[in-house]
Amino acid sequence: MNKQMKTSNSEKLTISPVELAQLGDGKVAYIKELTAKQAGKLFPAIEGIPKGIPLFALHAADGTPLALTDSRHAALNHASEDDLSIASVH
């Protein structure tokens, strides 16, 4: 499945899943807020994930989960320590 984007002159650009995965080249990441259930699916090796509190996952640009924490600030620090730039995801 290819993703399509419109440019300002109405041309459509197609990005393949491989190209999408290569975006960021290991230097860009994003942070996503998760429920305990979502976190459990992304991080199955972590036991006893607390329910009822916000959790934050740091993801590589290709969607690979990198870290799980209970604060956005900690996720930002983790990204900084790994020299990752945070992209805004809407």
Summary of the structure (lengths in Angstrom):
residues: 90
radius of gyration: 15.3
end to end distance: 20.6
largest distance: 50.7
contacts: 214
relative contact order: 0.20
helix: 26%
strand: 31%
